[in-house]
Amino acid sequence: MDILQRDNTKSSTGQEFLTFALGAEEYGIDILKVQEIRCYERVTHIVNAPKFIKGVINLRGIIVPIIDLRMKFDLGNADYTAFTVVIILNLNTRVVGVVVDSVSDVIQLETEEIREAPSLSSVDLDAQFIRGLATLNERMVILMDIEALMSSPEMALINTPTTASADAA
């Protein structure tokens, strides 16, 4: 009976993350924010949009903005390959897609395995988008707060009224 209680306690303190690659680094996002994973497909470009906004796609009747995280984090231009994917996220009822180099796997992390991101005040590091860091089998995984990133003033992709509702008014 103690074993069952320990297992229940362990699973309730842990969290699952979808890991993906951007360049040489590995990142993780809360699996509960992920709606689906799709192959990269041609997007419809939006005039005067920031470079990191690749455009939009029509996903079963929903217009979804597509963000290239490599460009957003200034990691250089991406070569879109067969491994390039779009992670479709559901954030505060807003659907957003992010382009990543490849998806790795889903990992389970206990709360104590997540370390705070180091404070690097001399470097232009936007730590508000980093939940923490985790080490798995000699790999360092940067845990991203994707909701904070997408709701930042620069992105303004969630927590804002949609243009469709503004047009209807």
Order of alpha helices (4+ residues) and beta strands (2+ residues): alpha-beta-beta-beta-beta-beta-alpha-beta-beta-beta-beta-beta-alpha-alpha
